[in-house]
Amino acid sequence: MAAKTAAARPAAASEPGRDCPLCPRLVEFREEWRANEPGWHNAPVPAFGPVDAPLLIVGLAPGLRGANRTGRPFTGDYAGDLLYATLIEYGFARGPYAAHPEDGLALTGARIVNAVRCVPPQNKPTPEEIRTCRPFLSAAMAEMPALRAIVTLGKIAHDSTLAALGQKASRLKFGHGVSDEVGSVRLFASYHCSRYNTNTGVLTPEMFRSVFSAVRASLG
Ligand code: SF4
């Protein structure tokens, strides 16, 4: 059972402190952007959505001018436009999405978290940073009593989620649309909804919708 798997590990708070010191390179980058843009969030981005949701969506890391600026996952950059439109379409969010945390958007039966909570340079966390931040991902899963489905956005989020569930990456090899039961949760993998992936045609809105259509069918 996913929650039990994660809960069996040493207890960890699901939200890192604003000045979490664990990844020196990311701390340095964070400090640089605090100086550059004092009005931005520039801190670990907390999970968004109700803790009793049956669905968890796991992204990679905050975008520099997206979640790192606004403080809400996938808010303020292109990836959020596609993600939130799709969540609204499949009943996992309601209200207007206007790319800022006070837009009134609410998640309904879904929660979003990033595998790495701090913005990495060039959007690329190192394997060590991914590992170091994983206890926060495990804790976020463990505190969701009704968790039944997880959507992983991209290979890094997928593999880190499997690791947080106590599984090897080979348990469910990443690919767009792959899905399987892992313990008591069903994992659904999707290419990341980044601007790069959609601009290059790696991910079309239809392909993205098909994942959430399958999630909706699974959850009812
Ligand atoms: S990425 Fe995670 S573990 Fe690393 S400094 Fe940020 S919050 Fe801490």
Boltz pocket constraint, residues with backbone or C-beta under 6 A from the ligand:
constraints:
  - pocket:
      binder: B
      contacts: [[A, 16], [A, 17], [A, 20], [A, 21], [A, 22], [A, 23], [A, 26], [A, 27], [A, 44], [A, 116], [A, 117], [A, 118], [A, 129], [A, 132], [A, 133], [A, 136]]
      max_distance: 6.0
